[in-house]
Amino acid sequence: MTKPLKKGELVVMHSCGEAEHYDGKIWPCASDEFTDRADQKVVFLEGFSGYFLAEFLQRVKL
């Protein structure tokens, strides 16, 4: 089990349609990871509308 994402961490999308559209874009997390009403782990990203499933995000270390 991976550590939950935290506000300010940098991530990149992978293994989903959005990952192809935003190929290689690095996103700062705008919130800590939380569980939505559907019991999914999600996080808000700066500049992205709505929240995003954490399972399709990979931390980036610069």
C-alpha contacts under 8 A as a table, 3 or more apart, distances in Angstrom:
res1	aa1	res2	aa2	distance
4	P	32	D	7.56
4	P	33	E	5.76
5	L	9	E	6.86
5	L	29	C	7.65
5	L	32	D	5.79
5	L	33	E	5.10
5	L	43	V	7.52
5	L	54	A	7.75
6	K	9	E	5.76
6	K	29	C	6.79
6	K	31	S	6.50
6	K	32	D	4.20
6	K	33	E	6.16
7	K	28	P	7.55
7	K	29	C	4.92
7	K	30	A	5.27
7	K	31	S	4.42
7	K	32	D	4.69
7	K	33	E	7.85
8	G	28	P	5.47
8	G	29	C	5.07
8	G	30	A	6.37
8	G	31	S	7.54
9	E	28	P	5.66
9	E	29	C	5.50
9	E	59	R	7.18
9	E	60	V	7.86
10	L	26	I	6.36
10	L	27	W	5.55
10	L	28	P	4.50
10	L	29	C	6.24
10	L	59	R	5.81
10	L	60	V	5.33
10	L	61	K	7.21
11	V	26	I	5.63
11	V	27	W	5.25
11	V	28	P	6.33
11	V	29	C	7.20
11	V	57	L	5.93
11	V	58	Q	5.24
11	V	59	R	4.36
11	V	60	V	5.14
12	V	19	A	7.86
12	V	24	G	6.45
12	V	25	K	6.13
12	V	26	I	4.99
12	V	27	W	6.13
12	V	57	L	5.58
12	V	58	Q	5.37
12	V	59	R	6.58
12	V	60	V	6.71
13	M	16	C	7.48
13	M	18	E	7.11
13	M	19	A	4.84
13	M	22	Y	7.61
13	M	23	D	7.79
13	M	24	G	7.55
13	M	25	K	7.68
13	M	56	F	5.66
13	M	57	L	4.66
13	M	58	Q	6.41
14	H	18	E	7.96
14	H	19	A	5.02
14	H	20	E	7.92
14	H	56	F	5.29
14	H	57	L	6.06
14	H	58	Q	7.10
15	S	19	A	6.44
15	S	56	F	6.24
16	C	19	A	5.31
16	C	20	E	6.99
16	C	56	F	6.84
17	G	20	E	5.38
17	G	21	H	6.60
18	E	21	H	4.99
18	E	22	Y	5.96
19	A	22	Y	5.17
19	A	23	D	5.41
19	A	24	G	7.60
20	E	23	D	5.01
22	Y	25	K	5.50
26	I	60	V	7.63
27	W	45	L	6.21
27	W	46	E	6.49
28	P	45	L	5.94
28	P	46	E	5.73
29	C	32	D	7.18
29	C	43	V	6.87
29	C	44	F	6.03
29	C	45	L	4.55
29	C	46	E	6.07
30	A	43	V	7.46
30	A	44	F	5.19
30	A	45	L	4.87
30	A	46	E	5.12
31	S	43	V	5.97
31	S	44	F	5.36
31	S	45	L	7.18
32	D	43	V	6.24
32	D	44	F	7.73
33	E	41	K	6.51
33	E	42	V	5.52
33	E	43	V	4.63
33	E	44	F	7.78
33	E	54	A	7.40
34	F	41	K	5.58
34	F	42	V	5.51
34	F	43	V	6.32
35	T	38	A	7.77
35	T	39	D	5.45
35	T	40	Q	5.26
35	T	41	K	4.59
35	T	42	V	6.05
36	D	39	D	5.29
36	D	40	Q	5.46
36	D	41	K	6.57
36	D	42	V	6.68
37	R	40	Q	7.38
40	Q	53	L	7.10
41	K	53	L	6.04
41	K	54	A	5.65
41	K	55	E	7.44
42	V	51	Y	6.17
42	V	52	F	5.30
42	V	53	L	4.43
42	V	54	A	4.92
43	V	51	Y	5.33
43	V	52	F	5.46
43	V	53	L	6.64
43	V	54	A	6.29
44	F	48	F	7.41
44	F	50	G	6.52
44	F	51	Y	4.35
44	F	52	F	6.18
45	L	48	F	5.42
45	L	49	S	7.93
45	L	50	G	7.99
45	L	51	Y	6.72
45	L	52	F	7.29
48	F	51	Y	7.50
52	F	56	F	7.95
53	L	56	F	5.88
53	L	57	L	7.29
54	A	57	L	5.19
